[in-house]
Amino acid sequence: MDKNVIIELEKYIFEHKTKPIIASHMMADIIGVIIGVKPATISSFNNEEFTDVNPDELIELLDQVGLRILFFKQIHVDRGEITYIEDIYISRDTKTAFRLHQAFEKLHSSMDDMGQILDQKLWEESSREIGHLLGYPETAVEYYIVEQDVDNEERQQLMKRYQFYVHSPKNHEQEYQIYDQKIYQALRDYAPKTAEILINNRNAKMI
């Protein structure tokens, strides 16, 4: 990887995301795809952020690190207020990026606007496909599908310890080694600003 190109990409993302912690997670996800931990990833820009984004410039930056990007606008409803969000799907090839988009479309069709599951089988099927395309360890994906109690104390403690996805209680250390650890190391090597923010955020959550 060309560190100078990575730094330019990191700079671009931080300039176009309003919150540094969100920019850091976006950069971490992209690094995960670059190093092969993640087949694909999804991020987004809100309508205000996207007005300042030059899609061609972002396409070019990602192309320099061997990645492809797809753009899909969606309508987001929150407390009766409608906003537009530009979802971006990133992978090493457009076919995989589009597969992730299709999986999210299936997930959305399995729920109502409040997130209530209407079709359990479709929800599980799409959630499993999304988890695998995002590179999450299989044990974590299956735990996420089975344990849907977001207030579960054990789950909450693991969420404080880790910050990329929901880890499983029995396998969280192994999951960390095959996913999180590799991304953290790549961030330290190529995107130190992102690494510092995420590591400080993780430490703060564990206090």
N, C-alpha and C positions, 0 to 999 in steps of 0.2 A: 504493500500500500504506500502511496505517496503521501507523506505526512502533511506536506504543504497544501495539497488538495483537500485533505480531510479538515485541516484548520480553516480553509476558505469556506467549506460547506458548513462547518460548525458556526462560523461567524455569520453566514447568511441566515441560518435558522434562528440564531439568537436575535438578529436584527428584525426578524419578521414574526416572532412570537412575543406576546405581551408579558408572559410570565416565564422567568428563567427556569423554574423547575419543570414546566411543561416542555420548554425547548430542550432541556437536558434529557428528558425521557424520549423525545423524538429522535435526538441524536444517538442515544443509546440503542434504540431500536434499529436505526440505520446501520450503525456499527455492527450490530448483531447479524444483519443480512450480509454485510461486506465480509465478515469472517466466517460465514457459513453456519452459524449457530441457528439462524432463523431463515427458513425458506422465503418468507415475505414478512411485511409489516404494514400496519395501517396507522396513519397519523391524520391530522386535520388542521385547517386554518379556519378561524371564524370569519364571518363576512368582512369585518373591519380589517382584520389582518391580511386577508387575501387581496384586498384592493391595492395593496402595496407590493404584492408578489408578482414578479415577472416569470410566468411559467416557463418560458424558453430558457431563462437563466438557470432556473432550478433543474430543468431537464439536462442542461449542459453540465452542470456541476455533478449531478448524479451519474451522468454518462462517463465522466472522467474517472469514476471509481467503479465502473462496470455495472451500474444499476439502471433499471428502467422504472418509469413512474407512470401511473394512470390517475386521472382526475375524475371525480364524480361528486356533483353537488347534491346535497340532501337538505330537506327541510327539518328543522328541529323545533319542537314545541315544548316550552317550559312555562308552566303556570299561565297558560293562555297566550304567551308571547311567542311569535313565530320569528325564528332567525334562520339564516342560511349558512351552512357549513360546507366547506370544500374538503371532502375526504381525499386523501392521497394514498394510493397503494403502491408499495415499492418492493421490487424483487430483482433478481438477476435476469429475469425474462418476463415479458408482458403476459405470457400464458399463466404463469404462477400468480402474478399480481391480480389478474382477472379472476382466477379461481378463488382467491381470498375475497374479492369483492362479491362474487356470487354466493359464497358461504355466508357472508354477512347479510346479504339480501334474504337468504333462507332463514337466518336467525331472526331477522326483523319480522318476517311473515309469520313466525311462530308465536309472536307476542302482540299485545296491544300497545298503545302509546304510553301506558304507565308501566310497562315491563312485565305485566302479568302473562304467564305462559298459557297459551291457548292450545297448543299442540305439543305435548310433552315429547313424543317420539321425534318430531322434526327439530325441536329445540335441542335435544340431546345429540342428534345426528349432526346438526350444524355446529354446535358448540365443540364437539369432538374434532370436526374437520378444521375449524378455526384454530383450535389449540395446536393441532399438528402443524398447520401452515405457519403459525407464529413461532414454531420451534420449541414450545413448552414440553418438558418431559412428560411422558405418557402417564406416570403415576400422579403428577400434578393435574393433568387434564381430567383423569378419571375422578380424582377427589373433588375437583370443582363441580363436576356433573352430579356426583352423588350427594355431596354436602352443600346444600343450598341455603342453610341457615347462616346468613351473613353476620349475625350477632354471636355466633358460636365463639366462646372464649378462647379456645385453642386456636381457632382460625384467626381471631383478632391478634393474638400474640405473635403468630407467624407473620401476619401482615406488617407488624411493627418491625420485625427482624429483617424481612425482605421487602422489596418494593417493586419488583417487575411483574409479578403474577402471584396467584394464590398457590402456596406450597402445601404439600400434604404432610401431616404430622409424622407419619412413619418414615418418609423418604426425603425430608426436606434438605438434609445435609448432602445427600447424593445429587439431588436436583440442583442444589447450589453449585456443585462442582462441575456439572455437565452443561450448565447454562449461565448462571449469574457470574460465576468466577471468571469465565472466559471473556465475557463482555466487559467486566470491570477492568481486567488486565489490558484489553485492547483500548479502552478509554484512557487509561493511564499512559499508554504508549503513544496514542495518536490524538486524543481530544482531552487534554488535561483540565480544561475549564469545566467541561461536562462532568468529568470524573470527580472533581473537587465538590461540585454542587451536590451530586447524587450521594457521595460518601458522607458529606456533612449532613445531608437530609436524613440519611439512614441512621447516623449516630444520634441525631436529635430525637428521632422517633423512639429510640431505644432507651432514652433517659427516663 
